[in-house]
Amino acid sequence: TSQSLAGCNYSSLSTNFVVPLTRRSSRSEGMASEEGEPLSIMDLPVRVTADIIEHLDFSSRCSIRKLCRRFHEVESIAKFDVKELALCRTGDDEFTLCIKDRLSDFWMLVQNVDGEIVQYWKDDDDYSYKTMIQECMNTPFQKEETPLGELTETLREYLNRSTVSMVRIEGFHCSNESMALLTELLRNKRIHTLKLTTPFSTTSDSPLCDLLRGCPKLRGLSLAIHRCTPMDTVLEKDFLLLAASLLERLTIHCRNLREPHNVDNSEVDDYLLMRLVSDKCTRLELLYYLPLLTADGIVAAIRHLSRRNEPTATLKAYFRSELLGSVWSRLGYLGDPGLSNESISQCTTKTDSLLNRRTTFTVKIIHSSSREYNKIIFVKETHPL
Amino acid sequence: PNVKLVTSDNEEFVVDFRIAKMSVTVSRLMEAMNMSETDDASLLSNSIPLPNVTKAVMARVIEWCEKHKNDEPKEEKENDKRGRTTHVVSDWDKEFLKNDEFGRLCQLMGAANYLEIKGLFNDISQTIANMIHGKKSDEIAEMFNIHCDLTEAEKKEIRKKTAWCED
């Protein structure tokens, strides 16, 4: 009913004018017509019409806006069905907010930092979008934070009026204060995956823990720690354990491993690795140097993951190159690991006729160009026979 | 056991208890009136008034419910990576709705909304969205007989903002 509109702040999103709803007849919304008199779409309750509009892609929604005032207003309260919401820093002190339509897979640039609403189609392969992301990756972020400014409100409004599966944030400097803002914005949203590519200057991992606790629907977190992150940043044991207990997928990536790595990696030892692969998380990617891991610890973690009941599992980690031979011998590899300069792998397949399925275990080791560390990739996959 | 439903035009429909329970609204009313499946007397002595639904529309609603009364309840999958998915209208439902002219479809949707029958509501909502999809504004306006009440200035403003999706 029109009362349900009262709580919605929709004036600043896609319309500059807000007018009261007009009624075409004296019937109350949702009431039956007299026998034989068909209802018009204009007589349906606002929420019902909004539900129809929510089934439409962005392009069709544009057509709807031009129909009449009622449709214009109802469109502006209808939720967006968003596959991905991306907040990207594209240059000095500039952010751009884009949303990707689930139904059409097209991108819409919602708003840039100047407050302009510049909407146009972009799909995944669009040159402009890729360029924008690339610019973000290469931006030498300042140590100082960049406030989102008025984009904060736009972001808040879009998060509130959208069903969003994935949120990707690139270049938003994560300090204690900005992480608190981010946590507040994302709190209790039905987001399944969060990807953060950012410099951090938080004084502990507790803001990250707060973020995880604030998003109970979150299943996957990808944390790409930008090289501008101070050298003394630590990913603490408590954060890793909390993430492994709440999430199904956890990826931590430090950009440019050839440079002095910028995450204190003295937390992850064999014991912690085993605890991490023993919890909810079945896709664990610790893509930074882990000097404390031993061959026994790595192989024990792989064996444990392979025996778990989940049909799929992944472990990726960097370990010291000198352990290469020990890792292979413990895994029962018969070849000569020294023969390959790039990567070697082995694959085992088990067929379970009773369960009518085939499970494949693959271990691959990739030689890192640093020569000091190798990357191990273990993947368990299950397919029906 | 059967439940009596009375429409706005005083027509009484006697339906199976399972069908009555498919409507959240009817379920709540039965609960409020202490009507239970095991208490025949309460079912016989009471009828559920539905002042927002006419006889003709109720007959269509019951026809849909009869077909779907044995459907498994659709549970929301928390682990589903997708948010809202496109509702898939089954072949039977497409056939059921295809001969309804648009006004009747709206009546049926209004009833599904009032009675809170989610499956029927989603079927109609998706069916109408499918009718709109890919059409230009003037085609939609003609299809639904909508008169545009926007001023020229408002139209200009909207055109400016939706220029990105024009052909």
Interface residues (C-beta under 8 A of the other chain):
Chain A: S14 N16 F17 T22 G30 M31 A32 S33 E34 E35 E37 P38 L39 S40 I41 M42 D43 L44 P45 V48 D51 I52 I53 E54 H55 L56 D57 F58 S59 S60 C62 S63 I64 R65 K66 L67 C68 R69 F71 H72 K79 D81 V82 K83 R102 L103 M108 I117 V118 Q119 Y120 W121 T163 V164 S165 R190 H192 T193 K217 R219 E248
Chain B: S8 D9 P51 N52 V53 T54 K55 A56 V57 E78 N79 K81 R82 G83 R84 T86 H87 E101 F102 G103 R104 C106 Q107 M109 G110 A111 N113 Y114 F121 S125 Q126 I128 A129 N130 I132 H133 G134 K135 K136 S137 I140 A141 F144 N145 I146 H147 C148 D149 L150 E154 K155 E157 I158 R159 K161 T162 W164 C165
